[in-house]
């Protein structure tokens, strides 16, 4: 008896699941996207020049006529000429060669090109620009730390508490950052926001997947993909309309706080309740699902499922309660191997996806600054729309082959990018964006695929561990992008090689399409043996120290 058997009886994708899928996921995912993009906008410096101190204003006028020429901008944005320096108005900036001094009179910002930001209000430019990068870095450090902490909460205290708690932290810290005046307080608050950044959407996604039957698991994936892309498109448009960093920050922060008011209607995962031995709560929750879907709860079949769950829980060290620590997976060799593969694939997907996103600004098409920044992000988000076909592909073909194909397609585009003549700029951009579209598909398949490999008892911790290591990969991706300063094709070449590794690792994972999700570690081990690639399947049962007990688990499956 599997949990999916009960779902078929109460409705595997009825009205209840549709409400979760099309309300919970969009509400949490949209504000995750807004927070990410609005933070980038808030920390963006409008085009600026060093405020000059010459008396007659000749040089100042000259600079403002052509202040942002990419070839000559750097020497004139962060430095000023001596007070006694003058130049005729008909001399071009490129021809000027005079000693400069650090800017001491402040900066002039072009607020027609980009709105007043937190960065410009505090002059975090030039020698102070490191502060922006440190804030973003601390945000992702917070995401790495918080993903693990909220993952433990998700497995130990439930998905419901993890979602609500992370939304509360997300909103309160985000709104408070508007009032922060000191650098370190602002950085600390953005760190706290980061601790809940992925949790608010990924735990909600896992919760919905756990309520969907085998054939409907890809629907939540399509919902999260479409929501994030549409929010990514809306973010620069909203920034252009609102044109105020404070309002943008509050727009991303206050709604998650308001969502806490819906806590009473937020369900707990019924499969998690069963693994924790909370039979009464699980029965109540499944009865609610059946009522909303217009079905009847099969009491006898549910009793049989609960009886089997109790037996398995006793075998793993707790009466009616499955193991609560992913560390116990070391006792299961095949599942342990799959965990290592999952972590590798997740890290490579994160590094390549975020690396491609960051490298998009280097491809041209949006300008070097100002409103061109918003246009770059808008175009980059639109490129992800073709990846919406991914849920259909993995529904038809399974997870493993489409994921490997996306990785390898992105790799092929990266290699082709290095061979396209530089003077064919349109083809350069097309090939690079093809690589980004393919890696976007790989990233979202990973989001669907990897949680399905982990059993319910430790799924929250498994996703949290993947998120943590994925955060480390995100830290490293800018270093790869920076290689473009030396050779424009290097970043995509590196990502191409990493994508090849990701595609190869994917082929060693078991296929999860049409398979009941494992509930316990023993079930995950048996599933890994039965569903893994033929070359890697275990040749015998009971090859762990679980012995006869695990053989019994295998027979039940």
C-alpha positions in Angstrom: 0.0 0.0 0.0 1.4 3.4 -1.1 0.3 6.9 -0.2 -0.4 7.5 -3.9 -3.1 4.7 -3.6 -4.9 6.8 -1.1 -4.5 9.9 -3.2 -6.2 8.2 -6.1 -9.2 7.5 -3.8 -9.5 11.1 -2.4 -8.5 12.7 -5.7 -5.0 13.0 -7.0 -5.5 16.3 -8.8 -8.9 17.5 -7.9 -10.2 20.9 -6.8 -8.1 20.8 -3.6 -4.8 20.2 -5.5 -5.7 22.9 -8.1 -6.3 25.5 -5.4 -2.9 24.7 -3.9 -1.2 24.7 -7.2 -2.7 27.9 -8.6 -2.9 29.9 -5.4 -0.1 28.9 -3.1 2.6 28.6 -5.7 1.9 31.8 -7.5 1.6 33.8 -4.3 4.9 32.6 -2.8 6.9 32.4 -6.1 6.0 35.9 -7.4 7.3 37.7 -4.3 10.4 35.6 -4.4 11.1 36.9 -7.9 10.2 40.5 -6.9 12.5 40.4 -3.9 15.4 39.1 -6.1 15.0 41.6 -8.9 14.0 44.6 -6.8 17.1 44.1 -4.6 19.3 44.3 -7.7 17.5 47.5 -8.8 17.8 49.0 -5.4 21.5 48.4 -5.3 22.1 49.7 -8.9 23.8 53.0 -9.2 22.3 55.4 -11.8 24.8 56.7 -14.4 27.0 59.1 -12.6 29.9 61.5 -13.0 32.3 63.0 -10.5 31.1 66.5 -9.6 33.7 68.9 -10.9 35.1 71.9 -9.0 36.1 74.2 -11.9 34.9 77.7 -11.6 33.7 78.4 -15.2 31.9 75.1 -15.6 33.5 74.4 -19.0 34.6 70.9 -18.1 31.3 70.0 -16.3 29.4 71.0 -19.4 31.7 68.9 -21.6 31.3 65.8 -19.4 27.5 66.0 -19.3 27.3 66.2 -23.1 28.8 62.7 -23.4 29.2 61.4 -19.8 28.7 57.7 -20.3 30.8 56.8 -23.3 31.9 53.2 -22.4 35.4 53.8 -23.8 36.2 56.9 -21.6 33.7 56.6 -18.8 35.8 55.1 -16.1 38.5 57.8 -15.6 35.8 60.5 -15.4 33.2 58.9 -13.2 35.4 58.2 -10.1 37.9 61.0 -10.4 38.1 64.8 -10.9 40.5 67.1 -12.5 42.5 69.6 -10.5 40.6 72.9 -9.9 42.9 74.8 -12.2 42.4 72.4 -15.1 40.5 73.8 -18.1 39.8 72.5 -21.6 38.3 74.0 -24.7 34.7 72.9 -25.3 35.6 71.4 -28.7 38.1 68.9 -27.3 36.7 65.4 -27.1 36.9 63.4 -23.9 39.0 60.7 -25.6 41.7 63.4 -26.3 41.9 64.6 -22.7 45.0 63.4 -20.9 45.3 65.3 -17.6 46.1 64.2 -14.1 43.1 63.3 -12.0 42.3 63.3 -8.3 39.9 61.1 -6.3 36.4 62.6 -6.3 35.9 64.7 -3.2 32.9 66.9 -4.1 30.4 64.1 -4.6 28.7 62.7 -7.7 26.1 63.9 -10.1 23.6 61.1 -11.0 21.4 60.9 -14.1 18.0 60.3 -12.5 16.3 60.6 -15.8 18.0 57.4 -16.9 17.5 55.5 -13.6 15.6 56.2 -10.4 17.2 57.3 -7.1 18.3 54.1 -5.4 19.6 53.1 -2.0 23.1 53.0 -3.6 22.9 56.6 -5.0 21.5 58.0 -1.8 24.6 56.8 0.1 27.1 57.2 -2.7 28.1 53.6 -2.8 29.9 54.0 -6.1 33.5 54.0 -7.2 35.7 53.2 -4.1 32.5 52.4 -2.1 31.0 50.1 -4.7 32.2 47.1 -2.8 29.3 47.6 -0.4 26.8 46.7 -3.0 28.6 43.4 -3.8 29.0 42.6 -0.1 25.2 43.0 0.5 24.4 40.7 -2.4 27.0 38.2 -1.2 25.6 38.2 2.3 22.1 37.8 0.9 23.2 34.5 -0.7 25.1 33.5 2.4 21.9 33.9 4.2 20.1 31.8 1.6 22.7 29.0 2.1 22.3 29.0 5.9 18.6 29.5 5.9 17.9 26.7 3.4 19.3 24.1 5.7 17.7 25.5 8.9 14.2 25.8 7.3 14.7 22.4 5.7 15.2 20.9 9.2 12.1 22.7 10.4 10.2 21.4 7.5 11.0 17.8 8.3 10.9 18.1 12.1 8.0 20.5 12.6 6.2 20.3 9.3 5.9 22.1 5.9 3.2 24.4 7.2 5.3 25.9 9.9 8.3 26.3 7.6 6.3 28.1 4.9 4.6 30.5 7.4 7.7 31.1 9.4 9.9 31.8 6.4 7.3 34.2 5.0 7.2 36.1 8.2 10.9 36.5 8.4 11.1 37.3 4.7 8.5 40.1 5.0 9.5 41.7 8.3 13.3 41.8 7.5 12.6 43.1 4.0 10.3 45.9 5.3 12.7 46.8 8.1 15.6 47.2 5.6 13.8 50.3 4.2 14.4 52.0 7.5 18.1 50.9 7.9 20.5 53.8 7.7 23.8 52.2 8.6 25.5 49.9 6.2 26.0 47.0 8.6 22.3 47.1 9.7 21.1 47.1 6.1 23.5 44.2 5.2 22.4 42.2 8.3 18.7 42.7 7.3 19.3 41.6 3.7 21.2 38.5 5.1 18.0 37.7 7.2 15.9 38.2 4.1 18.2 35.8 2.3 17.7 33.1 4.9 14.1 32.7 3.7 14.5 33.5 0.0 14.2 30.1 -1.6 12.3 28.5 1.3 9.2 30.6 0.8 8.7 29.1 -2.7 10.5 25.8 -2.7 8.9 24.3 0.5 5.5 25.4 -0.8 6.3 23.7 -4.1 7.3 20.5 -2.3 4.1 20.6 -0.3 2.0 20.8 -3.4 3.9 18.0 -5.1 3.3 15.8 -2.1 -0.4 16.2 -2.6 -0.4 15.5 -6.4 -0.6 12.0 -7.9 2.0 10.6 -10.2 0.5 11.9 -13.4 0.0 15.4 -12.0 3.3 16.1 -10.4 4.5 18.2 -13.4 1.6 20.7 -13.0 3.2 22.4 -10.0 6.5 22.6 -11.9 4.8 24.4 -14.8 3.1 26.8 -12.3 6.3 27.7 -10.6 8.1 28.2 -13.9 5.4 30.4 -15.5 4.9 32.4 -12.3 8.6 33.1 -11.9 9.0 34.1 -15.5 6.0 36.4 -15.5 7.1 38.0 -12.3 10.6 38.4 -13.7 9.0 40.2 -16.7 6.8 42.3 -14.5 9.6 43.3 -12.1 11.5 45.7 -14.5 8.1 47.0 -15.8 7.0 47.8 -12.2 10.3 49.4 -11.5 9.9 51.7 -14.5 6.3 52.6 -13.5 7.0 53.1 -9.8 10.4 54.7 -10.1 11.1 54.6 -6.3 13.3 52.2 -4.5 11.4 52.4 -1.2 8.1 51.5 -2.7 9.6 48.6 -4.7 11.1 47.2 -1.5 7.8 47.4 0.4 5.9 45.9 -2.6 8.1 42.8 -2.3 8.0 42.7 1.6 4.6 43.6 2.9 2.5 41.0 0.9 4.3 38.0 2.5 3.5 39.4 5.9 -0.2 39.7 4.9 -0.1 36.1 3.7 0.4 35.0 7.3 -3.2 35.8 7.9 -4.1 32.8 5.7 -2.2 30.4 8.0 -5.3 28.7 9.3 -6.1 27.6 5.7 -2.6 26.4 4.9 -2.6 22.6 5.0 0.0 20.3 6.4 1.5 17.5 4.2 -0.6 14.4 4.8 2.3 12.1 3.8 4.6 13.9 6.2 2.0 13.5 9.0 1.9 9.8 8.3 5.7 9.5 8.5 5.7 11.3 11.9 3.1 8.9 13.3 0.3 11.6 13.6 -2.5 9.3 12.4 -5.4 11.4 13.6 -4.1 14.6 11.9 -3.4 12.7 8.7 -6.9 11.2 8.7 -8.4 14.6 9.3 -6.4 16.2 6.5 -7.1 13.5 4.0 -10.8 13.7 4.9 -10.7 17.4 4.1 -9.0 16.7 0.7 -11.7 14.1 -0.1 -14.5 16.5 0.9 -13.2 19.3 -1.3 -12.7 16.9 -4.2 -16.2 15.4 -3.8 -14.8 12.0 -2.8 -15.1 9.6 0.1 -12.2 8.7 2.4 -11.4 5.0 2.1 -11.1 4.2 5.9 -10.0 0.6 5.5 -7.3 1.3 2.9 -6.1 4.2 5.0 -5.9 2.0 8.1 -3.9 -0.5 6.1 -1.5 2.2 5.0 -1.1 3.5 8.5 -0.4 0.0 9.8 2.3 -0.5 7.2 3.8 2.9 8.0 3.9 2.0 11.7 5.7 -1.2 10.9 8.3 0.5 8.8 8.7 3.2 11.4 9.5 0.6 14.1 12.1 -0.9 11.8 13.8 2.4 11.4 14.1 3.2 15.1 10.9 4.7 16.2 7.4 3.4 16.8 5.1 4.9 14.1 7.7 7.5 13.2 10.3 7.3 10.4 13.8 8.5 10.8 14.1 12.2 11.0 17.8 12.6 10.0 19.2 12.4 6.5 22.5 11.4 8.1 21.1 7.9 8.5 21.2 7.6 4.7 24.9 6.6 5.0 23.6 3.1 5.9 22.0 2.7 2.5 24.7 2.4 -0.2 22.6 2.8 -3.4 20.5 5.7 -2.0 23.7 7.3 -0.6 25.1 7.2 -4.2 22.0 8.8 -5.5 22.2 11.6 -3.0 25.8 12.4 -4.2 24.5 12.5 -7.8 21.6 14.7 -6.8 23.8 17.1 -5.0 26.2 17.3 -8.0 23.4 17.8 -10.5 21.7 20.5 -8.4 25.0 22.4 -7.9 25.8 22.3 -11.6 22.3 23.4 -12.6 22.4 26.3 -10.1 25.9 27.4 -11.2 25.2 27.3 -14.9 21.7 28.8 -14.7 22.7 31.8 -12.6 26.0 32.1 -14.5 24.1 32.4 -17.8 21.7 34.9 -16.3 24.6 37.1 -15.1 26.4 36.8 -18.4 23.3 38.0 -20.3 24.1 41.6 -19.6 27.5 41.1 -21.4 25.8 40.1 -24.6 24.6 43.6 -25.6 21.1 44.7 -26.6 20.2 46.7 -23.5 22.8 49.3 -23.2 25.4 49.9 -20.5 23.4 51.6 -17.8 20.3 53.4 -16.8 17.0 52.1 -18.1 19.0 49.7 -20.3 19.5 47.7 -17.1 15.8 47.2 -16.9 15.6 46.3 -20.6 18.4 43.7 -20.2 16.5 42.0 -17.4 13.2 42.1 -19.3 14.7 40.5 -22.4 16.6 37.9 -20.3 13.3 36.9 -18.6 11.5 36.6 -21.9 14.1 34.1 -23.1 12.9 31.7 -20.5 9.4 31.4 -21.9 10.3 28.6 -24.3 11.4 26.5 -21.3 7.7 26.3 -20.3 7.5 23.2 -22.5 9.6 21.4 -19.9 6.7 20.1 -17.8 5.1 18.5 -20.9 8.4 16.9 -21.9 9.1 15.3 -18.6 5.5 14.2 -18.4 5.8 12.4 -21.7 9.5 11.3 -21.6 10.4 11.2 -17.9 12.8 13.3 -15.9 16.2 11.7 -16.7 16.5 12.0 -20.5 15.0 15.5 -20.9 17.3 16.8 -18.1 20.4 15.3 -19.7 19.2 16.7 -23.1 18.8 20.2 -21.7 22.3 20.1 -20.1 23.9 18.8 -23.3 22.0 21.4 -25.5 23.3 24.2 -23.3 26.8 22.7 -23.6 26.6 22.6 -27.4 25.5 26.2 -27.5 28.4 27.2 -25.2 30.9 25.4 -27.5 29.3 26.9 -30.6 29.4 30.4 -29.0 33.2 30.2 -28.9 33.3 29.4 -32.7 30.9 32.1 -34.0 32.8 35.1 -35.6 32.7 38.1 -33.3 31.5 40.3 -36.2 28.3 38.2 -36.4 26.9 39.9 -33.3 23.3 38.8 -33.9 24.3 35.1 -34.1 26.5 35.5 -31.0 23.5 36.7 -29.0 21.1 34.0 -30.5 23.5 31.2 -29.6 24.2 32.5 -26.1 20.5 32.9 -25.4 19.8 29.4 -26.7 22.2 28.2 -24.1 20.4 30.1 -21.5 17.0 28.8 -22.5 18.3 25.2 -22.4 19.9 25.6 -19.0 16.7 27.2 -17.7 14.9 24.0 -18.6 17.6 22.0 -16.8 17.3 24.1 -13.7 13.6 23.6 -13.4 13.7 19.9 -14.2 16.2 19.6 -11.4 13.8 21.4 -9.1 11.2 18.8 -9.9 13.4 15.7 -10.2 15.7 15.9 -7.1 13.0 16.2 -4.4 11.4 13.1 -5.9 14.5 11.0 -5.2 14.4 11.8 -1.5 11.8 10.0 0.7 9.2 12.0 2.5 10.8 11.4 5.9 13.9 13.5 4.9 12.7 15.3 1.8 12.9 18.7 3.5 16.4 18.1 4.7 17.4 16.7 1.3 16.1 19.7 -0.6 17.7 22.0 2.1 21.1 20.3 1.7 20.8 20.6 -2.1 19.9 24.3 -1.7 22.8 24.9 0.6 25.3 23.4 -1.8 23.5 25.2 -4.7 24.1 28.4 -2.8 27.8 27.7 -2.8 27.7 27.1 -6.6 25.9 30.5 -7.0 28.7 32.2 -5.1 31.2 30.7 -7.6 29.3 31.5 -10.8 30.3 35.3 -10.8 33.9 34.2 -10.8 33.3 32.2 -14.0 31.5 35.2 -15.5 34.4 37.4 -14.6 36.6 35.3 -16.9 34.9 37.3 -19.7 37.2 40.2 -18.8 40.1 38.3 -20.3 38.3 36.4 -23.1 34.6 36.9 -24.0 34.0 33.3 -24.8 35.5 31.8 -21.6 32.4 32.0 -19.3 30.2 30.0 -21.7 33.0 27.6 -22.5 33.3 26.8 -18.8 29.6 26.5 -18.3 29.5 24.2 -21.4 32.0 21.8 -19.8 30.1 21.8 -16.5 26.9 21.1 -18.4 28.4 18.0 -20.0 29.3 16.8 -16.5 25.8 17.5 -15.3 24.3 15.6 -18.3 26.5 12.6 -17.6 25.7 12.5 -13.9 21.9 12.8 -14.7 22.0 9.5 -16.7 23.1 7.7 -13.6 20.0 8.7 -11.6 16.9 6.6 -11.3 13.8 7.6 -13.3 10.9 8.8 -11.1 8.2 9.3 -13.7 5.1 7.3 -12.8 6.7 6.0 -9.6 5.2 6.3 -6.1 7.4 8.6 -4.1 9.3 6.8 -1.4 8.2 7.5 2.2 11.1 6.0 4.2 14.8 5.6 3.8 14.4 1.8 3.3 11.9 2.5 0.5 14.3 4.9 -1.1 17.1 2.3 -1.0 14.8 -0.3 -2.6 13.6 2.1 -5.2 17.2 3.1 -6.0 18.0 -0.5 -6.7 14.9 -1.2 -8.8 14.6 2.0 -10.8 18.3 2.9 -11.3 20.3 2.5 -14.5 20.9 -1.2 -15.3 24.6 -0.7 -15.1 24.4 0.5 -11.6 21.6 -1.6 -10.0 22.5 -3.6 -6.9 22.8 -7.3 -7.7 21.5 -8.5 -4.4 19.1 -7.5 -1.7 19.9 -7.0 1.9 23.5 -5.7 1.1 23.3 -3.2 4.0 23.5 -3.7 7.7 19.7 -3.6 7.6 19.8 -7.3 6.5 16.5 -9.1 6.7 14.6 -6.1 7.7 15.4 -4.3 4.5 14.6 -7.4 2.4 11.2 -7.3 3.9 10.9 -3.7 2.8 12.0 -4.6 -0.8 9.3 -7.3 -0.9 6.6 -4.9 0.2 7.5 -2.6 -2.7 
